[in-house]
Amino acid sequence: MSVERALGTFTVRASAAEADAFRRETGGTGQKIPFTFPVRWLARPDFHAAAAEMIGDNNWVPIHESQSFDYREPLVADVDYAMTVKMQRQTEPSRIVLLADVGASGEAPALSMEMILRIVPLPKGEAA
């Protein structure tokens, strides 16, 4: 079973300084905006809160299962983009899936991405 919820459209920006720091920390070279940099935009606290609401409690931890990026064109540093995000709750197996499109407002997405988080329940009495 899968339930989907639109989380909204958010303004995101990859500043040159943030992209450089991400590149240094991940050992990347060359690209102005590292290929996986946009995954940072899916780590918002309000997205975690929406996942907890869809799951029904806070007695779990998300384990990173996979991520994918489909670029139609590279992102540019220091430019505002619109990121539209949907969240799916899957129960077999227990997962949260984040689907996002990123692009200039009113234009076709430059990037589509997906992050899958496996939901692992905590032992009784432990809270995340």
N, CA, C and O atoms as CSV, one atom per row, in Angstrom:
chain,resi,resn,atom,element,x,y,z
A,1,MET,N,N,0.840,-1.179,0.000
A,1,MET,CA,C,0.000,0.000,0.000
A,1,MET,C,C,0.883,1.240,0.000
A,1,MET,O,O,1.931,1.266,0.645
A,2,SER,N,N,0.458,2.255,-0.720
A,2,SER,CA,C,1.216,3.493,-0.801
A,2,SER,C,C,0.266,4.676,-0.657
A,2,SER,O,O,-0.801,4.710,-1.270
A,3,VAL,N,N,0.667,5.638,0.158
A,3,VAL,CA,C,-0.087,6.872,0.343
A,3,VAL,C,C,0.850,8.012,-0.052
A,3,VAL,O,O,2.015,8.025,0.342
A,4,GLU,N,N,0.339,8.971,-0.835
A,4,GLU,CA,C,1.180,10.066,-1.301
A,4,GLU,C,C,0.667,11.392,-0.765
A,4,GLU,O,O,-0.537,11.594,-0.614
A,5,ARG,N,N,1.595,12.286,-0.482
A,5,ARG,CA,C,1.253,13.606,0.039
A,5,ARG,C,C,2.169,14.648,-0.599
A,5,ARG,O,O,3.388,14.476,-0.607
A,6,ALA,N,N,1.600,15.714,-1.128
A,6,ALA,CA,C,2.398,16.824,-1.649
A,6,ALA,C,C,2.889,17.653,-0.471
A,6,ALA,O,O,2.100,18.047,0.389
A,7,LEU,N,N,4.172,17.914,-0.430
A,7,LEU,CA,C,4.739,18.720,0.654
A,7,LEU,C,C,4.846,20.183,0.271
A,7,LEU,O,O,5.001,21.042,1.139
A,8,GLY,N,N,4.764,20.477,-1.017
A,8,GLY,CA,C,4.783,21.867,-1.441
A,8,GLY,C,C,5.899,22.175,-2.403
A,8,GLY,O,O,6.630,21.297,-2.861
A,9,THR,N,N,6.002,23.446,-2.691
A,9,THR,CA,C,7.076,23.962,-3.538
A,9,THR,C,C,7.937,24.878,-2.682
A,9,THR,O,O,7.425,25.741,-1.968
A,10,PHE,N,N,9.226,24.685,-2.758
A,10,PHE,CA,C,10.185,25.389,-1.914
A,10,PHE,C,C,11.246,26.039,-2.792
A,10,PHE,O,O,11.614,25.501,-3.836
A,11,THR,N,N,11.728,27.186,-2.367
A,11,THR,CA,C,12.826,27.834,-3.067
A,11,THR,C,C,14.130,27.274,-2.518
A,11,THR,O,O,14.359,27.284,-1.309
A,12,VAL,N,N,14.984,26.783,-3.417
A,12,VAL,CA,C,16.279,26.234,-3.031
A,12,VAL,C,C,17.373,26.926,-3.832
A,12,VAL,O,O,17.135,27.457,-4.917
A,13,ARG,N,N,18.562,26.906,-3.278
A,13,ARG,CA,C,19.703,27.572,-3.913
A,13,ARG,C,C,20.964,26.820,-3.519
A,13,ARG,O,O,21.143,26.460,-2.356
A,14,ALA,N,N,21.821,26.589,-4.475
A,14,ALA,CA,C,23.136,26.001,-4.212
A,14,ALA,C,C,24.149,27.129,-4.294
A,14,ALA,O,O,24.611,27.489,-5.377
A,15,SER,N,N,24.486,27.680,-3.137
A,15,SER,CA,C,25.479,28.753,-3.167
A,15,SER,C,C,26.837,28.151,-3.531
A,15,SER,O,O,27.117,26.990,-3.234
A,16,ALA,N,N,27.660,28.953,-4.168
A,16,ALA,CA,C,28.991,28.480,-4.559
A,16,ALA,C,C,29.772,28.008,-3.333
A,16,ALA,O,O,30.479,27.003,-3.401
A,17,ALA,N,N,29.650,28.726,-2.215
A,17,ALA,CA,C,30.377,28.347,-0.995
A,17,ALA,C,C,29.887,27.000,-0.452
A,17,ALA,O,O,30.699,26.164,-0.057
A,18,GLU,N,N,28.557,26.783,-0.430
A,18,GLU,CA,C,28.011,25.506,0.045
A,18,GLU,C,C,28.426,24.359,-0.872
A,18,GLU,O,O,28.786,23.281,-0.399
A,19,ALA,N,N,28.376,24.592,-2.177
A,19,ALA,CA,C,28.764,23.553,-3.135
A,19,ALA,C,C,30.245,23.204,-2.978
A,19,ALA,O,O,30.616,22.032,-3.038
A,20,ASP,N,N,31.088,24.216,-2.777
A,20,ASP,CA,C,32.524,23.967,-2.561
A,20,ASP,C,C,32.758,23.166,-1.283
A,20,ASP,O,O,33.559,22.231,-1.277
A,21,ALA,N,N,32.071,23.522,-0.210
A,21,ALA,CA,C,32.217,22.791,1.055
A,21,ALA,C,C,31.754,21.345,0.890
A,21,ALA,O,O,32.419,20.429,1.376
A,22,PHE,N,N,30.628,21.124,0.214
A,22,PHE,CA,C,30.109,19.773,-0.027
A,22,PHE,C,C,31.121,18.968,-0.843
A,22,PHE,O,O,31.381,17.805,-0.536
A,23,ARG,N,N,31.688,19.581,-1.876
A,23,ARG,CA,C,32.677,18.919,-2.723
A,23,ARG,C,C,33.895,18.500,-1.908
A,23,ARG,O,O,34.383,17.379,-2.050
A,24,ARG,N,N,34.386,19.393,-1.055
A,24,ARG,CA,C,35.547,19.062,-0.210
A,24,ARG,C,C,35.236,17.904,0.728
A,24,ARG,O,O,36.043,16.986,0.875
A,25,GLU,N,N,34.062,17.944,1.366
A,25,GLU,CA,C,33.689,16.916,2.344
A,25,GLU,C,C,33.434,15.558,1.708
A,25,GLU,O,O,33.625,14.527,2.352
A,26,THR,N,N,33.003,15.546,0.447
A,26,THR,CA,C,32.678,14.272,-0.206
A,26,THR,C,C,33.769,13.813,-1.169
A,26,THR,O,O,33.632,12.770,-1.807
A,27,GLY,N,N,34.839,14.578,-1.278
A,27,GLY,CA,C,35.944,14.179,-2.147
A,27,GLY,C,C,35.659,14.367,-3.625
A,27,GLY,O,O,36.349,13.792,-4.466
A,28,GLY,N,N,34.656,15.162,-3.951
A,28,GLY,CA,C,34.308,15.402,-5.348
A,28,GLY,C,C,35.294,16.340,-6.014
A,28,GLY,O,O,35.990,17.106,-5.347
A,29,THR,N,N,35.348,16.274,-7.332
A,29,THR,CA,C,36.215,17.171,-8.092
A,29,THR,C,C,35.464,17.666,-9.324
A,29,THR,O,O,34.553,17.001,-9.819
A,30,GLY,N,N,35.849,18.813,-9.797
A,30,GLY,CA,C,35.412,19.280,-11.094
A,30,GLY,C,C,34.075,19.984,-11.179
A,30,GLY,O,O,34.024,21.151,-11.567
A,31,GLN,N,N,32.988,19.312,-10.827
A,31,GLN,CA,C,31.674,19.889,-11.070
A,31,GLN,C,C,31.459,21.155,-10.252
A,31,GLN,O,O,31.888,21.237,-9.102
A,32,LYS,N,N,30.801,22.130,-10.842
A,32,LYS,CA,C,30.487,23.344,-10.097
A,32,LYS,C,C,29.499,23.034,-8.981
A,32,LYS,O,O,29.711,23.429,-7.834
A,33,ILE,N,N,28.417,22.328,-9.312
A,33,ILE,CA,C,27.473,21.841,-8.301
A,33,ILE,C,C,27.620,20.314,-8.303
A,33,ILE,O,O,27.250,19.667,-9.282
A,34,PRO,N,N,28.150,19.734,-7.234
A,34,PRO,CA,C,28.324,18.277,-7.221
A,34,PRO,C,C,27.013,17.541,-7.510
A,34,PRO,O,O,25.932,17.973,-7.110
A,35,PHE,N,N,27.143,16.430,-8.209
A,35,PHE,CA,C,26.011,15.628,-8.668
A,35,PHE,C,C,25.007,15.346,-7.558
A,35,PHE,O,O,23.800,15.450,-7.776
A,36,THR,N,N,25.493,14.989,-6.366
A,36,THR,CA,C,24.598,14.602,-5.268
A,36,THR,C,C,24.265,15.749,-4.314
A,36,THR,O,O,23.537,15.534,-3.345
A,37,PHE,N,N,24.765,16.941,-4.551
A,37,PHE,CA,C,24.516,18.073,-3.658
A,37,PHE,C,C,23.029,18.282,-3.340
A,37,PHE,O,O,22.701,18.549,-2.184
A,38,PRO,N,N,22.110,18.172,-4.321
A,38,PRO,CA,C,20.695,18.465,-4.024
A,38,PRO,C,C,20.050,17.558,-2.983
A,38,PRO,O,O,18.980,17.890,-2.471
A,39,VAL,N,N,20.664,16.423,-2.651
A,39,VAL,CA,C,20.079,15.558,-1.629
A,39,VAL,C,C,19.980,16.309,-0.293
A,39,VAL,O,O,19.140,15.978,0.543
A,40,ARG,N,N,20.825,17.303,-0.096
A,40,ARG,CA,C,20.783,18.114,1.125
A,40,ARG,C,C,19.432,18.805,1.298
A,40,ARG,O,O,18.984,19.035,2.421
A,41,TRP,N,N,18.796,19.128,0.192
A,41,TRP,CA,C,17.518,19.835,0.248
A,41,TRP,C,C,16.388,18.935,0.737
A,41,TRP,O,O,15.327,19.433,1.112
A,42,LEU,N,N,16.599,17.615,0.737
A,42,LEU,CA,C,15.554,16.694,1.195
A,42,LEU,C,C,15.693,16.354,2.680
A,42,LEU,O,O,14.940,15.527,3.193
A,43,ALA,N,N,16.635,16.972,3.367
A,43,ALA,CA,C,16.879,16.676,4.782
A,43,ALA,C,C,16.230,17.703,5.705
A,43,ALA,O,O,16.649,17.849,6.853
A,44,ARG,N,N,15.243,18.398,5.234
A,44,ARG,CA,C,14.588,19.449,6.017
A,44,ARG,C,C,13.852,18.853,7.221
A,44,ARG,O,O,13.244,17.789,7.100
A,45,PRO,N,N,13.896,19.517,8.374
A,45,PRO,CA,C,13.174,19.024,9.555
A,45,PRO,C,C,11.667,18.891,9.323
A,45,PRO,O,O,11.039,17.985,9.871
A,46,ASP,N,N,11.080,19.780,8.520
A,46,ASP,CA,C,9.639,19.667,8.283
A,46,ASP,C,C,9.305,18.431,7.444
A,46,ASP,O,O,8.191,17.917,7.549
A,47,PHE,N,N,10.225,17.940,6.621
A,47,PHE,CA,C,9.993,16.702,5.887
A,47,PHE,C,C,9.999,15.516,6.852
A,47,PHE,O,O,9.199,14.592,6.710
A,48,HIS,N,N,10.905,15.547,7.833
A,48,HIS,CA,C,10.940,14.479,8.848
A,48,HIS,C,C,9.637,14.485,9.649
A,48,HIS,O,O,9.087,13.427,9.955
A,49,ALA,N,N,9.156,15.662,9.983
A,49,ALA,CA,C,7.896,15.770,10.732
A,49,ALA,C,C,6.727,15.213,9.912
A,49,ALA,O,O,5.849,14.544,10.457
A,50,ALA,N,N,6.715,15.488,8.608
A,50,ALA,CA,C,5.652,14.952,7.747
A,50,ALA,C,C,5.737,13.430,7.680
A,50,ALA,O,O,4.712,12.749,7.673
A,51,ALA,N,N,6.959,12.895,7.632
A,51,ALA,CA,C,7.130,11.432,7.629
A,51,ALA,C,C,6.609,10.831,8.929
A,51,ALA,O,O,5.916,9.815,8.909
A,52,ALA,N,N,6.939,11.455,10.062
A,52,ALA,CA,C,6.463,10.951,11.356
A,52,ALA,C,C,4.933,10.954,11.394
A,52,ALA,O,O,4.318,10.035,11.935
A,53,GLU,N,N,4.329,11.985,10.823
A,53,GLU,CA,C,2.865,12.061,10.776
A,53,GLU,C,C,2.293,10.932,9.911
A,53,GLU,O,O,1.291,10.316,10.274
A,54,MET,N,N,2.930,10.664,8.773
A,54,MET,CA,C,2.447,9.588,7.893
A,54,MET,C,C,2.631,8.205,8.526
A,54,MET,O,O,1.821,7.305,8.302
A,55,ILE,N,N,3.692,8.041,9.313
A,55,ILE,CA,C,3.963,6.758,9.954
A,55,ILE,C,C,3.073,6.569,11.176
A,55,ILE,O,O,2.655,5.451,11.480
A,56,GLY,N,N,2.784,7.663,11.876
A,56,GLY,CA,C,1.862,7.582,12.996
A,56,GLY,C,C,2.512,7.629,14.364
A,56,GLY,O,O,1.809,7.668,15.374
A,57,ASP,N,N,3.835,7.626,14.426
A,57,ASP,CA,C,4.521,7.787,15.712
A,57,ASP,C,C,5.975,8.192,15.460
A,57,ASP,O,O,6.398,8.317,14.311
A,58,ASN,N,N,6.723,8.392,16.518
A,58,ASN,CA,C,8.133,8.768,16.416
A,58,ASN,C,C,9.065,7.641,16.824
A,58,ASN,O,O,10.254,7.879,17.037
A,59,ASN,N,N,8.560,6.425,16.938
A,59,ASN,CA,C,9.344,5.305,17.444
A,59,ASN,C,C,10.023,4.544,16.296
A,59,ASN,O,O,9.851,3.332,16.163
A,60,TRP,N,N,10.798,5.267,15.466
A,60,TRP,CA,C,11.468,4.670,14.323
A,60,TRP,C,C,12.668,5.511,13.922
A,60,TRP,O,O,12.806,6.664,14.331
A,61,VAL,N,N,13.527,4.916,13.119
A,61,VAL,CA,C,14.640,5.656,12.530
A,61,VAL,C,C,14.625,5.414,11.020
A,61,VAL,O,O,14.311,4.311,10.572
A,62,PRO,N,N,14.964,6.437,10.237
A,62,PRO,CA,C,15.045,6.248,8.788
A,62,PRO,C,C,16.455,5.768,8.419
A,62,PRO,O,O,17.447,6.357,8.851
A,63,ILE,N,N,16.536,4.722,7.638
A,63,ILE,CA,C,17.815,4.207,7.152
A,63,ILE,C,C,17.869,4.466,5.648
A,63,ILE,O,O,16.970,4.072,4.906
A,64,HIS,N,N,18.931,5.130,5.212
A,64,HIS,CA,C,19.055,5.488,3.800
A,64,HIS,C,C,19.148,4.211,2.960
A,64,HIS,O,O,20.065,3.408,3.132
A,65,GLU,N,N,18.196,4.039,2.059
A,65,GLU,CA,C,18.175,2.850,1.193
A,65,GLU,C,C,18.738,3.160,-0.192
A,65,GLU,O,O,19.554,2.403,-0.717
A,66,SER,N,N,18.303,4.270,-0.782
A,66,SER,CA,C,18.826,4.630,-2.107
A,66,SER,C,C,18.483,6.076,-2.434
A,66,SER,O,O,17.641,6.709,-1.796
A,67,GLN,N,N,19.170,6.567,-3.453
A,67,GLN,CA,C,18.859,7.884,-3.995
A,67,GLN,C,C,19.201,7.862,-5.476
A,67,GLN,O,O,20.100,7.140,-5.907
A,68,SER,N,N,18.476,8.659,-6.247
A,68,SER,CA,C,18.777,8.757,-7.672
A,68,SER,C,C,18.567,10.195,-8.129
A,68,SER,O,O,17.772,10.945,-7.562
A,69,PHE,N,N,19.307,10.552,-9.171
A,69,PHE,CA,C,19.265,11.897,-9.722
A,69,PHE,C,C,19.169,11.783,-11.238
A,69,PHE,O,O,19.959,11.071,-11.859
A,70,ASP,N,N,18.217,12.471,-11.832
A,70,ASP,CA,C,18.060,12.489,-13.277
A,70,ASP,C,C,18.170,13.941,-13.723
A,70,ASP,O,O,17.207,14.702,-13.637
A,71,TYR,N,N,19.360,14.319,-14.203
A,71,TYR,CA,C,19.605,15.688,-14.641
A,71,TYR,C,C,19.273,15.838,-16.122
A,71,TYR,O,O,19.699,15.034,-16.951
A,72,ARG,N,N,18.514,16.866,-16.437
A,72,ARG,CA,C,18.281,17.234,-17.829
A,72,ARG,C,C,19.234,18.348,-18.238
A,72,ARG,O,O,19.537,18.536,-19.416
A,73,GLU,N,N,19.696,19.080,-17.228
A,73,GLU,CA,C,20.715,20.121,-17.408
A,73,GLU,C,C,21.356,20.374,-16.053
A,73,GLU,O,O,20.719,20.160,-15.021
A,74,PRO,N,N,22.616,20.830,-16.036
A,74,PRO,CA,C,23.277,21.066,-14.754
A,74,PRO,C,C,22.648,22.237,-13.997
A,74,PRO,O,O,22.104,23.165,-14.597
A,75,LEU,N,N,22.733,22.172,-12.676
A,75,LEU,CA,C,22.306,23.301,-11.847
A,75,LEU,C,C,23.400,24.345,-11.831
A,75,LEU,O,O,24.576,24.030,-12.015
A,76,VAL,N,N,23.017,25.570,-11.614
A,76,VAL,CA,C,23.943,26.696,-11.601
A,76,VAL,C,C,24.029,27.236,-10.179
A,76,VAL,O,O,23.014,27.347,-9.491
A,77,ALA,N,N,25.233,27.568,-9.739
A,77,ALA,CA,C,25.424,28.116,-8.399
A,77,ALA,C,C,24.771,29.490,-8.281
A,77,ALA,O,O,24.699,30.262,-9.236
A,78,ASP,N,N,24.300,29.755,-7.067
A,78,ASP,CA,C,23.769,31.067,-6.699
A,78,ASP,C,C,22.541,31.487,-7.516
A,78,ASP,O,O,22.343,32.670,-7.793
A,79,VAL,N,N,21.725,30.502,-7.897
A,79,VAL,CA,C,20.475,30.743,-8.624
A,79,VAL,C,C,19.343,30.132,-7.805
A,79,VAL,O,O,19.478,29.021,-7.291
A,80,ASP,N,N,18.233,30.848,-7.681
A,80,ASP,CA,C,17.061,30.291,-7.006
A,80,ASP,C,C,16.337,29.338,-7.941
A,80,ASP,O,O,16.115,29.636,-9.115
A,81,TYR,N,N,15.969,28.171,-7.385
A,81,TYR,CA,C,15.188,27.172,-8.110
A,81,TYR,C,C,13.941,26.856,-7.301
A,81,TYR,O,O,13.920,27.012,-6.080
A,82,ALA,N,N,12.903,26.410,-7.996
A,82,ALA,CA,C,11.698,25.910,-7.339
A,82,ALA,C,C,11.841,24.396,-7.219
A,82,ALA,O,O,12.115,23.715,-8.207
A,83,MET,N,N,11.655,23.869,-6.008
A,83,MET,CA,C,11.705,22.427,-5.770
A,83,MET,C,C,10.335,21.978,-5.298
A,83,MET,O,O,9.875,22.387,-4.232
A,84,THR,N,N,9.683,21.136,-6.090
A,84,THR,CA,C,8.386,20.578,-5.742
A,84,THR,C,C,8.607,19.174,-5.206
A,84,THR,O,O,9.281,18.359,-5.836
A,85,VAL,N,N,8.030,18.892,-4.027
A,85,VAL,CA,C,8.302,17.625,-3.346
A,85,VAL,C,C,7.012,16.890,-3.020
A,85,VAL,O,O,6.042,17.479,-2.543
A,86,LYS,N,N,7.025,15.592,-3.289
A,86,LYS,CA,C,5.953,14.683,-2.874
A,86,LYS,C,C,6.577,13.616,-1.986
A,86,LYS,O,O,7.720,13.209,-2.196
A,87,MET,N,N,5.823,13.172,-1.002
A,87,MET,CA,C,6.275,12.105,-0.115
A,87,MET,C,C,5.306,10.944,-0.240
A,87,MET,O,O,4.089,11.130,-0.228
A,88,GLN,N,N,5.848,9.763,-0.360
A,88,GLN,CA,C,5.033,8.554,-0.386
A,88,GLN,C,C,5.356,7.720,0.844
A,88,GLN,O,O,6.511,7.618,1.255
A,89,ARG,N,N,4.334,7.134,1.417
A,89,ARG,CA,C,4.484,6.185,2.518
A,89,ARG,C,C,4.166,4.812,1.960
A,89,ARG,O,O,3.043,4.567,1.520
A,90,GLN,N,N,5.125,3.927,1.971
A,90,GLN,CA,C,4.929,2.551,1.529
A,90,GLN,C,C,4.977,1.646,2.754
A,90,GLN,O,O,5.739,1.896,3.687
A,91,THR,N,N,4.170,0.608,2.748
A,91,THR,CA,C,4.130,-0.271,3.920
A,91,THR,C,C,4.753,-1.638,3.683
A,91,THR,O,O,5.073,-2.323,4.654
A,92,GLU,N,N,4.936,-2.058,2.466
A,92,GLU,CA,C,5.528,-3.364,2.171
A,92,GLU,C,C,6.642,-3.228,1.158
A,92,GLU,O,O,6.364,-3.271,-0.040
A,93,PRO,N,N,7.887,-3.065,1.571
A,93,PRO,CA,C,8.358,-2.895,2.935
A,93,PRO,C,C,8.095,-1.476,3.431
A,93,PRO,O,O,7.706,-0.599,2.659
A,94,SER,N,N,8.311,-1.264,4.710
A,94,SER,CA,C,8.042,0.027,5.328
A,94,SER,C,C,9.086,1.049,4.868
A,94,SER,O,O,10.274,0.925,5.162
A,95,ARG,N,N,8.607,2.063,4.137
A,95,ARG,CA,C,9.506,3.076,3.569
A,95,ARG,C,C,8.820,4.432,3.495
A,95,ARG,O,O,7.595,4.552,3.511
A,96,ILE,N,N,9.674,5.445,3.413
A,96,ILE,CA,C,9.274,6.787,3.007
A,96,ILE,C,C,10.046,7.084,1.729
A,96,ILE,O,O,11.263,6.903,1.677
A,97,VAL,N,N,9.340,7.538,0.701
A,97,VAL,CA,C,9.965,7.892,-0.568
A,97,VAL,C,C,9.714,9.371,-0.819
A,97,VAL,O,O,8.572,9.829,-0.804
A,98,LEU,N,N,10.787,10.110,-1.047
A,98,LEU,CA,C,10.697,11.526,-1.388
A,98,LEU,C,C,10.985,11.678,-2.876
A,98,LEU,O,O,12.010,11.208,-3.369
A,99,LEU,N,N,10.078,12.336,-3.585
A,99,LEU,CA,C,10.217,12.593,-5.015
A,99,LEU,C,C,10.247,14.097,-5.214
A,99,LEU,O,O,9.368,14.804,-4.722
A,100,ALA,N,N,11.247,14.594,-5.927
A,100,ALA,CA,C,11.377,16.041,-6.099
A,100,ALA,C,C,11.735,16.397,-7.531
A,100,ALA,O,O,12.481,15.682,-8.200
A,101,ASP,N,N,11.195,17.503,-7.982
A,101,ASP,CA,C,11.574,18.115,-9.256
A,101,ASP,C,C,12.123,19.493,-8.934
A,101,ASP,O,O,11.555,20.228,-8.127
A,102,VAL,N,N,13.248,19.838,-9.580
A,102,VAL,CA,C,13.919,21.112,-9.332
A,102,VAL,C,C,14.130,21.812,-10.665
A,102,VAL,O,O,14.645,21.215,-11.611
A,103,GLY,N,N,13.737,23.062,-10.739
A,103,GLY,CA,C,13.959,23.819,-11.968
A,103,GLY,C,C,13.590,25.271,-11.792
A,103,GLY,O,O,13.086,25.681,-10.746
A,104,ALA,N,N,13.846,26.040,-12.826
A,104,ALA,CA,C,13.456,27.448,-12.824
A,104,ALA,C,C,11.933,27.517,-12.792
A,104,ALA,O,O,11.254,26.722,-13.441
A,105,SER,N,N,11.417,28.446,-12.052
A,105,SER,CA,C,9.969,28.588,-11.910
A,105,SER,C,C,9.297,28.709,-13.275
A,105,SER,O,O,9.690,29.530,-14.103
A,106,GLY,N,N,8.268,27.871,-13.498
A,106,GLY,CA,C,7.519,27.913,-14.737
A,106,GLY,C,C,8.154,27.175,-15.900
A,106,GLY,O,O,7.596,27.173,-16.998
A,107,GLU,N,N,9.313,26.542,-15.692
A,107,GLU,CA,C,9.992,25.813,-16.764
A,107,GLU,C,C,10.040,24.328,-16.429
A,107,GLU,O,O,9.758,23.931,-15.298
A,108,ALA,N,N,10.391,23.520,-17.402
A,108,ALA,CA,C,10.539,22.080,-17.180
A,108,ALA,C,C,11.650,21.845,-16.155
A,108,ALA,O,O,12.615,22.609,-16.111
A,109,PRO,N,N,11.529,20.805,-15.335
A,109,PRO,CA,C,12.557,20.547,-14.324
A,109,PRO,C,C,13.942,20.308,-14.932
A,109,PRO,O,O,14.073,19.639,-15.957
A,110,ALA,N,N,14.956,20.855,-14.296
A,110,ALA,CA,C,16.341,20.580,-14.666
A,110,ALA,C,C,16.792,19.271,-14.026
A,110,ALA,O,O,17.723,18.625,-14.506
A,111,LEU,N,N,16.122,18.884,-12.936
A,111,LEU,CA,C,16.522,17.726,-12.157
A,111,LEU,C,C,15.294,17.075,-11.536
A,111,LEU,O,O,14.413,17.760,-11.016
A,112,SER,N,N,15.244,15.759,-11.595
A,112,SER,CA,C,14.271,14.980,-10.820
A,112,SER,C,C,15.088,14.072,-9.911
A,112,SER,O,O,16.088,13.494,-10.336
A,113,MET,N,N,14.661,13.949,-8.661
A,113,MET,CA,C,15.407,13.087,-7.743
A,113,MET,C,C,14.460,12.303,-6.857
A,113,MET,O,O,13.305,12.670,-6.643
A,114,GLU,N,N,15.003,11.205,-6.354
A,114,GLU,CA,C,14.248,10.318,-5.482
A,114,GLU,C,C,15.161,9.878,-4.343
A,114,GLU,O,O,16.327,9.547,-4.560
A,115,MET,N,N,14.623,9.879,-3.139
A,115,MET,CA,C,15.326,9.338,-1.976
A,115,MET,C,C,14.399,8.335,-1.310
A,115,MET,O,O,13.231,8.629,-1.055
A,116,ILE,N,N,14.923,7.155,-1.030
A,116,ILE,CA,C,14.142,6.125,-0.355
A,116,ILE,C,C,14.759,5.877,1.017
A,116,ILE,O,O,15.956,5.617,1.139
A,117,LEU,N,N,13.924,5.962,2.039
A,117,LEU,CA,C,14.334,5.729,3.421
A,117,LEU,C,C,13.565,4.535,3.965
A,117,LEU,O,O,12.334,4.549,3.994
A,118,ARG,N,N,14.273,3.514,4.391
A,118,ARG,CA,C,13.638,2.357,5.021
A,118,ARG,C,C,13.304,2.733,6.451
A,118,ARG,O,O,14.130,3.327,7.144
A,119,ILE,N,N,12.114,2.398,6.898
A,119,ILE,CA,C,11.656,2.725,8.241
A,119,ILE,C,C,11.910,1.523,9.135
A,119,ILE,O,O,11.370,0.438,8.920
A,120,VAL,N,N,12.743,1.741,10.139
A,120,VAL,CA,C,13.097,0.669,11.071
A,120,VAL,C,C,12.550,1.035,12.450
A,120,VAL,O,O,12.952,2.046,13.026
A,121,PRO,N,N,11.630,0.215,12.986
A,121,PRO,CA,C,11.083,0.517,14.310
A,121,PRO,C,C,12.144,0.366,15.393
A,121,PRO,O,O,13.007,-0.509,15.317
A,122,LEU,N,N,12.067,1.229,16.397
A,122,LEU,CA,C,12.939,1.137,17.557
A,122,LEU,C,C,12.337,0.157,18.559
A,122,LEU,O,O,11.124,-0.048,18.571
A,123,PRO,N,N,13.173,-0.448,19.397
A,123,PRO,CA,C,12.619,-1.306,20.450
A,123,PRO,C,C,11.658,-0.513,21.335
A,123,PRO,O,O,11.824,0.694,21.507
A,124,LYS,N,N,10.695,-1.164,21.876
A,124,LYS,CA,C,9.703,-0.509,22.754
A,124,LYS,C,C,10.417,0.299,23.834
A,124,LYS,O,O,11.410,-0.149,24.407
A,125,GLY,N,N,9.902,1.482,24.101
A,125,GLY,CA,C,10.453,2.325,25.155
A,125,GLY,C,C,11.566,3.254,24.693
A,125,GLY,O,O,11.979,4.128,25.455
A,126,GLU,N,N,12.064,3.096,23.474
A,126,GLU,CA,C,13.090,3.996,22.954
A,126,GLU,C,C,12.455,4.921,21.923
A,126,GLU,O,O,11.687,4.476,21.070
A,127,ALA,N,N,12.769,6.178,22.002
A,127,ALA,CA,C,12.234,7.148,21.047
A,127,ALA,C,C,13.388,7.787,20.297
A,127,ALA,O,O,14.479,7.960,20.842
A,128,ALA,N,N,13.141,8.133,19.059
A,128,ALA,CA,C,14.178,8.774,18.234
A,128,ALA,C,C,14.423,10.185,18.691
A,128,ALA,O,O,15.260,10.884,18.119
